[in-house]
Amino acid sequence: MDFFEAQAHAKKRTNRLVVLFVFAVLGTIVAEYFAAIFMFGLSQGRFSDPPGYYSGHKYGPTHFVPTSPFTLWQPDIFAAAALCTLVVVGCASLYKWNLLHQGGSVVAESVGGRRIEPNSTDLAERRLLDVVEEMAIAAGVPMPAVYVLDDEQAINAFAAGLTSADAVVTVTRGTLDKLTRDELQGVIGHEFSHILNGDMRLNLKLAAILFGILVIGLLGRGILRGLFYARSSRSDRKGGGGIFAIAAIGLALMIIGYIGYFFGRLIQAAVSRQREFLADASSIQFTRNPAGIGGALKKIGGYALGSSLETHRAAEIGHFFFAQAFTSSFTGIWNTHPPLDQRIRAIDSQWDGKFFVPPQKVDIARTPFAPRPAPPSPTFAFRPTGAAAAVASIGTLTAAAITGAQDLLAGLPPRLLAAARDPQQAPALVYGLLLNADATVRDQQHSIVAARAGADTIRLLDELAPAIAKVDLEHKLPLVQLASPALRQLPPTALTPFFDTLDQLIHTHGQVDTFEFALQKILRRNLALGQQPAGIGQQIFSFEALAGEINVVLSALAHASSDDEQAAAAAFAAGATQLKMLEGKLSFLAPGACAAEHLDAALDRLALAALPIKQRLVTAAAHVVSADGVILIGEAELLRAISAALDVPMPPLSKG
């Protein structure tokens, strides 16, 4: 299943979730209706003595006498019950969604997560950050923020967010302490599958929906609790009938709400279980190491605490986690994950059925990960990857890509890695990556940084400059990728000056090259979504409505592929043929008509395109850059920047 197919499946699951939610709400409305007509019927009758009864007897039997005929169908009451239910559930779900759509960090912090600083030197935390960095580079996604649940000794983890730009990866303290690096890599690979397959957004929607259904029960419980305290504090006992009526309403709401909650949990379990098998399989595909994720699952089975969390919020987001995060009632029908033995046998059909007890704490200092030796100096062109292979790589992780990411990290100067991971130094690193080779232009850029960022930044820039000069061109964008978590920690008031400085540095020499455009576009897109992950806008479903923007993108790529006008036109034609629905409506533009400012505006609008349009556009773009059989670094960088602007994660292309 490729990236676009996985995204389409996620959308179908979302539609299915909406349908199930509608049925759950309808069931709640019906239950409320019957409770309402029952109480309404009671209010329309009276209790009286039977004929011939001696009225002087204070405690004699009475019977209920309705004052009007009872009818089962009362549209006015049904309409009122439906309206009240929809308002309460809808408002509660919207309220929860408004909280959750602020990004994955909100979810992590809601369960007690502590953000791990990108420059952490704690051995266990550094090992986790290294694993996440490798997978982010290999997958072509921004480096997620990483959190740890310090108070949770069970073995578990989750990924959360609306997009890959605001994603977080969270692990428990037990995961850090008890898993080997291979096992940790297997768990993180499982979570990256959820990031790449569009599961995170579905998880947030499911959490908001469950809260909306549950809130009716919480409302009823609140009413009963309030009445209990009110009755306890009152000296007189007058007004008992009114209190009884309110108590009946509270009890009915609580019962109805928890009936809805019961079925809501069933929806949560039904949506979650099958995805876990797919994520396990993806983790094995990513790492080529079944023993990694298999070992983690076996340790969960043999560990006294297993994967169950202490926090009371575990059930609320149980479908986010790597393994079952809460103890399920009703004989496991609420379980959000398949049984451990089924997951392990799907990985290892020869498993002997034995779990094993994890150590108290893995000795990381004695068994560190041996980094791969630095790779040889790279060439400045990529082998003929081919359009099909480039598109097929989107949204995927492979063992070869992870190995390549390990090689890349091993080859980067440690001083630059430290700067990329430090919120105070990351801006200076980015400025340094834009310094021009020409001494005159570079002096102008120094003056810009000094005027806008201050003397301390200039001193840091001068310190980093010798190491930056040794960085190969193709390693610069991954460095920017690594700096994403540190840059996300910049306050919103600092982002505008930061981007203004970048813009001035880029335009100092009068033109914008492909690397400069790619760096600025990727950072703007990722940091903007990191700050406001829900700010996407209305989708566009028409190819024709975006024909002009598609023209600009394909023309810009064609000009980047060759300085020869005829060769560039041929490359453009190779891409245009992939867009049959726009046949005859695309034409090769002159360089000025697809310059950086035009390309930037075109990509901002194309970011609103529906998924099928993005898929066809990326396919066409890949055919443009591979038309001559060789993908230059400039073409690869521009293609990745275009993909990032469309929220389509493209890994680094293979080099020869």
C-alpha positions as CSV (number, residue, x, y, z in Angstrom):
1,M,0.0,0.0,0.0
2,D,1.6,3.3,-1.1
3,F,1.3,6.7,0.7
4,F,-1.7,7.9,-1.3
5,E,-3.6,4.6,-1.0
6,A,-2.9,4.7,2.8
7,Q,-4.2,8.2,3.0
8,A,-7.3,7.2,1.0
9,H,-7.9,4.3,3.4
10,A,-7.6,6.7,6.3
11,K,-10.2,8.9,4.8
12,K,-12.5,6.0,4.3
13,R,-12.0,4.9,7.9
14,T,-12.9,8.5,8.9
15,N,-16.1,8.3,6.9
16,R,-16.9,5.0,8.5
17,L,-16.3,6.5,11.9
18,V,-18.7,9.3,11.2
19,V,-21.4,6.8,10.2
20,L,-20.9,4.8,13.4
21,F,-20.9,8.1,15.4
22,V,-24.2,9.0,13.8
23,F,-25.7,5.7,14.8
24,A,-24.4,6.1,18.4
25,V,-26.0,9.6,18.6
26,L,-29.3,8.3,17.1
27,G,-29.3,5.6,19.8
28,T,-28.7,8.2,22.5
29,I,-31.5,10.3,21.1
30,V,-34.0,7.4,21.1
31,A,-33.0,6.5,24.7
32,E,-33.5,10.1,25.8
33,Y,-36.8,10.2,24.1
34,F,-38.2,7.2,25.9
35,A,-36.8,8.5,29.2
36,A,-38.5,11.9,28.5
37,I,-41.9,10.5,27.6
38,F,-41.8,8.3,30.7
39,M,-41.1,11.3,33.0
40,F,-43.6,13.4,31.0
41,G,-46.2,10.7,31.5
42,L,-45.5,10.7,35.3
43,S,-45.9,14.5,35.4
44,Q,-49.3,14.2,33.6
45,G,-50.9,11.9,36.1
46,R,-51.6,11.6,39.9
47,F,-51.5,9.0,42.6
48,S,-55.0,8.3,44.1
49,D,-56.7,5.9,46.6
50,P,-58.6,2.9,45.1
51,P,-62.3,2.9,45.4
52,G,-63.7,2.1,48.8
53,Y,-60.3,2.8,50.5
54,Y,-60.4,4.1,54.1
55,S,-58.7,7.5,53.7
56,G,-58.0,7.9,57.4
57,H,-55.3,5.2,57.0
58,K,-52.1,7.2,56.5
59,Y,-50.0,4.5,54.8
60,G,-52.5,2.7,52.6
61,P,-51.7,1.6,49.0
62,T,-52.3,4.0,46.1
63,H,-52.2,3.7,42.4
64,F,-51.2,5.9,39.5
65,V,-54.0,7.5,37.4
66,P,-53.0,9.2,34.2
67,T,-54.9,12.4,33.5
68,S,-54.6,12.2,29.7
69,P,-54.2,9.2,27.3
70,F,-50.7,8.0,26.8
71,T,-49.2,7.9,23.3
72,L,-45.9,6.3,22.4
73,W,-45.1,8.7,19.5
74,Q,-44.9,12.4,20.6
75,P,-43.0,14.4,18.0
76,D,-42.6,17.5,20.1
77,I,-40.8,15.6,22.8
78,F,-38.7,13.7,20.2
79,A,-37.7,16.9,18.6
80,A,-36.7,18.4,21.9
81,A,-34.7,15.3,22.9
82,A,-33.0,15.3,19.5
83,L,-32.1,19.0,19.7
84,C,-30.8,18.8,23.2
85,T,-28.7,15.7,22.4
86,L,-27.2,17.2,19.2
87,V,-26.4,20.4,20.9
88,V,-24.7,18.8,23.9
89,V,-22.8,16.2,22.0
90,G,-21.9,18.5,19.2
91,C,-20.7,21.3,21.5
92,A,-18.7,18.9,23.6
93,S,-17.1,17.2,20.6
94,L,-16.2,20.6,19.1
95,Y,-14.8,21.8,22.4
96,K,-12.5,18.7,22.6
97,W,-11.5,19.0,19.0
98,N,-10.6,22.7,19.5
99,L,-8.2,21.5,22.2
100,L,-6.8,18.6,20.3
101,H,-6.3,20.3,17.0
102,Q,-3.6,22.6,18.6
103,G,-1.2,19.7,17.9
104,G,0.3,16.6,19.2
105,S,2.1,18.3,22.1
106,V,-1.3,19.0,23.7
107,V,-2.1,15.3,23.7
108,A,1.3,14.4,25.1
109,E,1.1,17.0,27.9
110,S,-2.5,16.0,28.8
111,V,-1.2,12.6,30.0
112,G,1.8,14.0,31.8
113,G,4.3,14.0,29.1
114,R,7.6,15.9,29.5
115,R,9.3,17.2,26.4
116,I,12.8,15.9,25.9
117,E,15.1,18.7,24.9
118,P,16.6,18.1,21.4
119,N,20.1,18.5,22.9
120,S,19.6,16.2,25.9
121,T,22.7,14.3,27.0
122,D,20.9,11.7,29.1
123,L,21.9,8.4,27.6
124,A,18.4,6.8,27.4
125,E,16.9,10.0,26.1
126,R,19.7,10.5,23.6
127,R,19.3,6.9,22.3
128,L,15.6,7.6,21.8
129,L,16.2,10.9,20.0
130,D,18.8,9.2,17.7
131,V,16.3,6.5,16.7
132,V,13.6,9.1,16.0
133,E,16.0,11.3,14.0
134,E,17.1,8.4,11.8
135,M,13.5,7.5,11.0
136,A,12.5,11.1,10.3
137,I,15.4,11.6,7.9
138,A,14.7,8.3,6.2
139,A,11.0,9.0,5.8
140,G,11.5,12.7,4.7
141,V,9.3,14.1,7.4
142,P,10.1,16.9,9.9
143,M,11.7,15.6,13.1
144,P,8.9,15.1,15.6
145,A,9.0,16.5,19.1
146,V,9.7,13.7,21.6
147,Y,8.1,13.3,25.0
148,V,8.5,10.9,27.9
149,L,5.9,9.9,30.5
150,D,8.3,9.9,33.6
151,D,5.7,8.5,36.0
152,E,4.7,5.5,33.8
153,Q,6.8,2.4,34.4
154,A,4.8,0.2,31.9
155,I,6.1,-0.3,28.4
156,N,4.1,1.7,25.9
157,A,4.3,4.6,23.3
158,F,2.2,6.7,21.0
159,A,2.3,9.2,18.2
160,A,-0.1,12.1,18.0
161,G,-0.7,15.2,15.8
162,L,-2.7,16.5,12.9
163,T,0.1,16.5,10.4
164,S,3.7,15.3,10.3
165,A,4.7,18.9,11.0
166,D,3.2,19.0,14.4
167,A,3.6,15.3,15.3
168,V,5.0,14.1,18.6
169,V,6.4,10.7,19.6
170,T,5.8,9.8,23.3
171,V,7.2,6.9,25.2
172,T,6.8,5.8,28.8
173,R,9.7,5.6,31.3
174,G,9.4,1.8,31.1
175,T,10.0,1.9,27.4
176,L,13.2,3.9,27.8
177,D,14.5,1.7,30.7
178,K,13.6,-1.8,29.6
179,L,13.9,-2.1,25.8
180,T,17.1,-2.6,23.8
181,R,17.9,-0.3,20.9
182,D,16.5,-2.8,18.4
183,E,13.3,-3.2,20.4
184,L,13.0,0.6,20.8
185,Q,13.5,1.0,17.0
186,G,10.7,-1.5,16.4
187,V,8.3,0.4,18.6
188,I,9.2,3.7,17.0
189,G,8.8,2.2,13.6
190,H,5.3,1.1,14.6
191,E,4.5,4.7,15.6
192,F,6.0,6.2,12.4
193,S,3.6,3.9,10.4
194,H,0.8,5.8,12.1
195,I,2.4,9.1,11.2
196,L,2.9,8.2,7.6
197,N,-0.5,6.5,7.1
198,G,-2.7,9.3,8.3
199,D,-3.8,7.5,11.4
200,M,-3.0,10.4,13.8
201,R,-5.7,12.7,12.6
202,L,-8.3,9.9,12.7
203,N,-7.2,9.2,16.3
204,L,-7.8,12.8,17.3
205,K,-11.3,12.8,15.7
206,L,-12.1,9.6,17.5
207,A,-11.0,11.1,20.9
208,A,-13.2,14.2,20.3
209,I,-16.2,12.1,19.3
210,L,-15.9,9.8,22.4
211,F,-15.8,12.8,24.6
212,G,-19.0,14.2,23.0
213,I,-20.8,10.9,23.6
214,L,-19.5,10.6,27.2
215,V,-20.4,14.2,28.2
216,I,-24.1,13.3,28.7
217,G,-23.2,10.7,31.3
218,L,-20.8,13.1,33.0
219,L,-23.6,15.7,33.1
220,G,-25.9,13.3,34.8
221,R,-23.3,12.2,37.3
222,G,-22.6,15.8,38.1
223,I,-26.3,16.5,38.7
224,L,-26.5,13.5,41.1
225,R,-23.3,14.5,42.9
226,G,-24.6,18.1,43.3
227,L,-27.9,16.9,44.7
228,F,-26.1,14.6,47.2
229,Y,-24.0,17.5,48.6
230,A,-27.0,19.8,48.5
231,R,-29.1,17.3,50.5
232,S,-26.3,16.7,53.0
233,S,-25.9,20.4,53.7
234,R,-29.7,21.2,54.1
235,S,-31.2,21.0,57.6
236,D,-34.8,20.9,56.3
237,R,-36.1,18.3,54.0
238,K,-38.8,20.3,52.2
239,G,-39.0,20.3,48.5
240,G,-38.4,16.6,48.3
241,G,-40.6,16.2,45.2
242,G,-38.5,18.7,43.2
243,I,-35.3,17.1,44.3
244,F,-36.6,13.7,43.4
245,A,-37.5,14.9,39.9
246,I,-34.1,16.4,39.4
247,A,-32.4,13.2,40.7
248,A,-34.5,11.2,38.2
249,I,-33.3,13.4,35.4
250,G,-29.7,13.1,36.5
251,L,-29.9,9.4,36.8
252,A,-31.6,9.1,33.4
253,L,-28.9,11.2,31.8
254,M,-26.1,9.2,33.5
255,I,-27.6,5.9,32.3
256,I,-28.2,7.2,28.8
257,G,-24.8,8.8,28.6
258,Y,-23.0,5.6,29.7
259,I,-25.0,3.5,27.2
260,G,-23.8,5.8,24.5
261,Y,-20.3,5.6,26.0
262,F,-20.4,1.8,25.9
263,F,-21.1,1.9,22.2
264,G,-18.5,4.7,21.7
265,R,-15.9,2.4,23.2
266,L,-16.9,-0.3,20.9
267,I,-16.4,2.1,18.0
268,Q,-13.0,3.0,19.4
269,A,-12.0,-0.7,19.6
270,A,-13.4,-1.6,16.1
271,V,-11.5,1.3,14.4
272,S,-8.2,0.6,16.2
273,R,-7.6,-3.1,16.2
274,Q,-6.9,-3.9,12.6
275,R,-4.6,-0.9,12.2
276,E,-2.2,-2.3,14.8
277,F,-1.5,-5.4,12.7
278,L,-0.7,-3.2,9.8
279,A,1.5,-0.9,11.9
280,D,3.4,-4.0,13.2
281,A,4.0,-5.2,9.6
282,S,5.1,-1.8,8.6
283,S,7.6,-1.7,11.5
284,I,9.2,-4.9,10.3
285,Q,9.3,-3.6,6.7
286,F,11.0,-0.4,8.0
287,T,13.6,-2.1,10.1
288,R,14.0,-5.6,8.5
289,N,14.2,-6.8,12.1
290,P,11.1,-8.8,13.3
291,A,13.0,-9.5,16.6
292,G,12.9,-5.8,17.4
293,I,9.1,-5.3,17.7
294,G,8.6,-8.9,18.6
295,G,11.0,-8.6,21.5
296,A,9.1,-5.5,22.7
297,L,5.8,-7.3,22.6
298,K,7.2,-10.3,24.5
299,K,8.6,-8.1,27.2
300,I,5.2,-6.5,27.6
301,G,3.7,-10.0,28.1
302,G,6.3,-11.0,30.6
303,Y,6.3,-7.7,32.6
304,A,4.2,-7.4,35.7
305,L,3.0,-3.9,34.7
306,G,2.6,-4.9,31.0
307,S,1.5,-1.9,29.0
308,S,-1.2,-0.5,31.3
309,L,-0.8,3.1,32.3
310,E,-1.6,4.7,35.7
311,T,-3.1,7.9,34.4
312,H,-6.9,8.0,34.3
313,R,-6.7,9.5,30.8
314,A,-5.3,6.3,29.3
315,A,-8.7,5.0,28.3
316,E,-9.6,8.3,26.6
317,I,-6.8,8.0,24.2
318,G,-6.2,4.3,24.4
319,H,-6.4,3.9,20.6
320,F,-3.3,6.1,20.3
321,F,-0.9,3.7,22.0
322,F,1.5,1.0,20.9
323,A,-0.2,-1.6,23.2
324,Q,-3.3,-1.9,25.4
325,A,-3.0,1.1,27.7
326,F,-5.9,0.4,30.1
327,T,-7.7,-2.7,31.6
328,S,-10.8,-3.4,29.5
329,S,-14.1,-4.4,31.1
330,F,-16.8,-6.5,29.3
331,T,-14.4,-9.5,28.7
332,G,-12.1,-7.4,26.5
333,I,-14.6,-6.2,23.9
334,W,-13.4,-2.6,24.7
335,N,-9.8,-3.6,23.9
336,T,-8.3,-1.2,21.5
337,H,-5.5,-3.6,20.5
338,P,-5.5,-7.3,19.5
339,P,-4.2,-9.8,22.1
340,L,-0.4,-9.9,22.4
341,D,-0.2,-13.5,21.4
342,Q,-2.0,-12.8,18.1
343,R,0.3,-9.9,17.3
344,I,3.5,-11.9,18.1
345,R,2.4,-14.9,16.0
346,A,1.7,-12.6,13.1
347,I,5.3,-11.5,13.4
348,D,6.8,-14.9,14.3
349,S,4.8,-17.9,13.3
350,Q,7.3,-20.2,15.1
351,W,6.9,-18.5,18.5
352,D,7.0,-21.0,21.4
353,G,4.4,-19.0,23.4
354,K,6.8,-17.9,26.1
355,F,7.1,-14.2,27.2
356,F,10.2,-13.0,29.0
357,V,10.7,-10.7,32.0
358,P,12.5,-7.5,31.0
359,P,15.6,-6.4,33.0
360,Q,15.2,-3.8,35.7
361,K,17.0,-1.4,33.4
362,V,18.9,-1.9,30.1
363,D,22.6,-1.0,30.6
364,I,22.9,1.5,27.8
365,A,26.4,2.6,28.8
366,R,27.8,-1.0,28.3
367,T,25.9,-1.8,25.2
368,P,25.8,1.4,23.2
369,F,24.8,1.6,19.6
370,A,27.9,1.4,17.4
371,P,27.5,4.2,14.8
372,R,28.4,3.3,11.2
373,P,31.6,4.7,9.8
374,A,31.3,7.9,7.8
375,P,30.4,7.2,4.2
376,P,32.7,8.1,1.3
377,S,32.5,11.6,-0.2
378,P,29.2,11.7,-2.3
379,T,28.9,12.6,-5.9
380,F,26.8,15.5,-6.9
381,A,24.2,13.6,-9.0
382,F,21.7,10.9,-8.3
383,R,21.4,7.7,-10.2
384,P,18.4,7.3,-12.5
385,T,15.9,6.7,-9.8
386,G,13.0,6.9,-12.2
387,A,9.7,8.6,-11.7
388,A,7.9,5.5,-10.6
389,A,10.5,4.7,-7.9
390,A,10.5,8.3,-6.7
391,V,6.7,8.4,-6.3
392,A,6.7,4.9,-4.8
393,S,9.2,6.1,-2.1
394,I,6.7,8.7,-0.8
395,G,5.5,8.0,2.7
396,T,7.6,4.9,3.1
397,L,10.4,3.8,5.3
398,T,12.9,1.1,4.3
399,A,15.8,-0.5,6.1
400,A,18.1,0.9,3.4
401,A,16.8,4.4,4.0
402,I,17.3,4.1,7.7
403,T,20.9,2.8,7.1
404,G,21.4,5.8,4.8
405,A,20.1,8.1,7.6
406,Q,22.6,6.6,10.0
407,D,25.4,7.1,7.6
408,L,24.4,10.7,7.1
409,L,24.3,11.4,10.8
410,A,27.6,9.7,11.3
411,G,29.1,11.9,8.5
412,L,27.8,15.2,9.9
413,P,30.2,17.3,12.1
414,P,29.2,16.8,15.8
415,R,29.4,20.6,16.3
416,L,26.7,21.1,13.7
417,L,24.5,18.3,15.1
418,A,24.7,20.0,18.6
419,A,23.8,23.3,17.1
420,A,20.8,21.8,15.2
421,R,19.5,20.4,18.5
422,D,19.9,23.6,20.5
423,P,17.0,26.1,20.3
424,Q,19.5,28.9,21.0
425,Q,21.9,27.9,18.2
426,A,19.5,26.5,15.5
427,P,18.7,29.9,14.0
428,A,22.4,30.7,13.6
429,L,23.0,27.3,11.9
430,V,20.2,28.0,9.4
431,Y,21.7,31.4,8.7
432,G,25.1,29.8,8.2
433,L,23.7,27.3,5.6
434,L,22.7,30.3,3.5
435,L,26.1,32.0,3.5
436,N,27.2,32.6,-0.1
437,A,30.6,31.4,-1.4
438,D,31.3,34.9,-2.8
439,A,33.2,36.9,-0.2
440,T,31.5,40.2,-1.1
441,V,28.0,38.7,-0.8
442,R,28.9,36.9,2.4
443,D,30.1,40.1,4.0
444,Q,26.7,41.7,3.1
445,Q,25.0,38.7,4.7
446,H,27.1,39.0,7.9
447,S,25.9,42.6,8.1
448,I,22.3,41.6,7.8
449,V,22.6,39.0,10.6
450,A,24.5,41.4,12.8
451,A,21.8,44.1,12.4
452,R,18.9,41.8,12.8
453,A,20.1,39.1,15.2
454,G,22.9,40.7,17.2
455,A,26.5,40.2,18.0
456,D,26.1,36.9,19.9
457,T,24.5,35.3,16.8
458,I,27.4,36.6,14.7
459,R,30.0,35.1,17.1
460,L,28.1,31.8,16.9
461,L,27.9,32.0,13.2
462,D,31.6,32.5,12.9
463,E,32.2,29.6,15.1
464,L,30.0,27.3,13.0
465,A,31.2,28.6,9.6
466,P,34.3,26.3,9.2
467,A,32.2,23.2,9.9
468,I,29.4,24.4,7.6
469,A,31.8,24.9,4.8
470,K,32.7,21.1,4.9
471,V,29.0,20.0,4.7
472,D,28.0,18.5,1.3
473,L,25.2,20.1,-0.5
474,E,22.9,17.1,-0.2
475,H,23.4,17.1,3.6
476,K,22.2,20.6,4.2
477,L,18.4,20.0,4.0
478,P,18.6,17.0,6.4
479,L,20.4,19.4,8.8
480,V,17.5,21.8,8.6
481,Q,15.2,18.8,9.1
482,L,17.0,17.9,12.3
483,A,16.7,21.5,13.5
484,S,12.9,21.5,13.2
485,P,12.2,20.6,16.9
486,A,14.5,23.3,18.2
487,L,13.1,25.9,15.8
488,R,9.6,25.0,16.9
489,Q,10.5,26.2,20.4
490,L,11.0,29.7,19.1
491,P,8.1,31.9,20.4
492,P,5.7,33.1,17.7
493,T,7.0,36.7,18.1
494,A,10.5,35.5,17.1
495,L,9.4,33.6,14.0
496,T,8.6,36.7,11.9
497,P,12.0,38.3,12.5
498,F,13.6,34.9,11.8
499,F,11.9,34.5,8.5
500,D,12.5,38.1,7.5
501,T,16.2,37.6,8.1
502,L,16.2,34.4,6.0
503,D,14.5,36.3,3.2
504,Q,17.1,39.1,3.2
505,L,19.9,36.6,3.3
506,I,18.5,34.7,0.3
507,H,17.9,37.8,-1.8
508,T,21.3,39.4,-1.1
509,H,22.8,38.2,-4.4
510,G,19.8,39.0,-6.5
511,Q,18.6,35.5,-7.3
512,V,17.2,32.5,-5.5
513,D,18.7,29.1,-6.2
514,T,17.0,25.8,-5.7
515,F,18.5,25.1,-2.3
516,E,17.6,28.5,-0.9
517,F,14.1,28.2,-2.1
518,A,13.8,24.6,-0.8
519,L,15.1,25.6,2.7
520,Q,12.8,28.6,3.0
521,K,9.7,26.8,1.8
522,I,10.2,23.7,3.9
523,L,10.9,25.7,7.1
524,R,7.9,28.1,6.5
525,R,5.5,25.2,5.8
526,N,6.7,23.0,8.7
527,L,6.9,25.8,11.3
528,A,3.6,27.3,10.3
529,L,1.9,24.0,10.6
530,G,3.7,23.3,13.9
531,Q,2.3,26.6,15.3
532,Q,-1.2,26.2,13.8
533,P,-1.7,22.6,12.6
534,A,-5.4,23.1,11.8
535,G,-4.9,26.1,9.6
536,I,-5.2,24.3,6.3
537,G,-8.2,25.9,4.6
538,Q,-10.9,24.8,2.2
539,Q,-9.9,21.9,-0.1
540,I,-9.9,22.3,-3.9
541,F,-11.1,19.4,-5.9
542,S,-10.9,20.7,-9.5
543,F,-7.8,20.1,-11.7
544,E,-8.8,23.0,-14.0
545,A,-9.0,25.4,-11.0
546,L,-5.4,24.7,-10.4
547,A,-4.1,24.5,-14.0
548,G,-2.2,27.8,-13.7
549,E,-0.4,26.7,-10.5
550,I,0.5,23.3,-11.9
551,N,1.9,25.1,-15.0
552,V,4.2,27.1,-12.7
553,V,5.4,24.1,-10.7
554,L,6.2,21.9,-13.8
555,S,7.9,24.8,-15.6
556,A,10.1,25.6,-12.6
557,L,11.2,22.0,-12.3
558,A,11.9,21.8,-16.0
559,H,14.1,24.9,-15.8
560,A,16.0,23.5,-12.8
561,S,16.6,20.3,-14.8
562,S,18.5,21.9,-17.6
563,D,19.9,25.3,-18.8
564,D,19.1,24.2,-22.3
565,E,15.7,25.6,-23.4
566,Q,14.9,22.6,-25.6
567,A,15.9,20.0,-23.0
568,A,13.8,21.9,-20.4
569,A,10.8,22.0,-22.7
570,A,11.1,18.2,-23.3
571,A,11.2,17.6,-19.5
572,F,8.1,19.8,-19.1
573,A,6.3,17.8,-21.8
574,A,7.3,14.5,-20.0
575,G,5.5,15.7,-16.9
576,A,2.5,17.3,-18.7
577,T,1.7,14.0,-20.3
578,Q,0.9,12.5,-16.9
579,L,-2.0,15.0,-16.5
580,K,-4.5,13.8,-19.1
581,M,-7.3,15.8,-17.5
582,L,-5.4,19.0,-18.4
583,E,-4.4,18.0,-21.9
584,G,-4.0,21.0,-24.1
585,K,-4.3,23.4,-21.1
586,L,-0.6,23.4,-19.9
587,S,2.2,25.3,-21.6
588,F,5.9,25.7,-20.8
589,L,6.5,29.0,-19.1
590,A,9.5,31.3,-19.5
591,P,11.9,31.4,-16.4
592,G,10.5,34.8,-15.2
593,A,7.0,33.5,-15.1
594,C,7.9,30.6,-12.8
595,A,10.5,32.4,-10.7
596,A,10.7,31.8,-6.9
597,E,7.9,34.3,-5.9
598,H,5.5,32.7,-8.5
599,L,6.4,29.2,-7.4
600,D,5.9,30.1,-3.8
601,A,2.4,31.4,-4.4
602,A,1.5,28.5,-6.6
603,L,2.6,26.0,-3.9
604,D,0.6,27.8,-1.2
605,R,-2.6,27.3,-3.3
606,L,-1.7,23.8,-4.3
607,A,-1.4,22.9,-0.7
608,L,-5.2,23.1,-0.6
609,A,-5.6,20.6,-3.4
610,A,-7.4,17.3,-2.8
611,L,-5.3,14.2,-2.4
612,P,-5.9,12.8,-6.0
613,I,-4.7,16.2,-7.4
614,K,-1.5,16.1,-5.3
615,Q,-0.9,12.5,-6.3
616,R,-1.0,13.3,-10.0
617,L,1.0,16.5,-9.6
618,V,3.8,14.7,-7.7
619,T,3.9,12.0,-10.3
620,A,4.1,14.6,-13.1
621,A,6.9,16.4,-11.2
622,A,8.8,13.2,-10.8
623,H,8.6,12.6,-14.5
624,V,10.0,16.1,-15.2
625,V,13.1,15.7,-13.0
626,S,13.8,12.2,-14.3
627,A,13.2,12.9,-18.0
628,D,16.9,12.9,-18.8
629,G,17.7,9.9,-16.7
630,V,19.8,11.7,-14.1
631,I,18.4,13.6,-11.1
632,L,20.7,16.4,-10.0
633,I,20.9,17.5,-6.4
634,G,19.1,20.8,-7.3
635,E,16.3,18.9,-8.9
636,A,16.0,16.6,-6.0
637,E,15.9,19.4,-3.5
638,L,13.3,21.3,-5.4
639,L,11.2,18.1,-5.8
640,R,11.4,17.5,-2.1
641,A,10.4,21.1,-1.3
642,I,7.4,20.8,-3.6
643,S,6.4,17.5,-1.9
644,A,6.8,19.1,1.6
645,A,4.7,22.1,0.6
646,L,1.9,19.6,-0.4
647,D,2.3,17.6,2.9
648,V,3.6,14.7,0.9
649,P,6.7,13.2,2.7
650,M,9.4,12.3,0.2
651,P,12.5,10.6,1.5
652,P,16.0,11.6,0.1
653,L,16.5,10.1,-3.3
654,S,19.2,7.5,-3.8
655,K,22.6,8.8,-4.8
656,G,25.1,7.1,-7.0
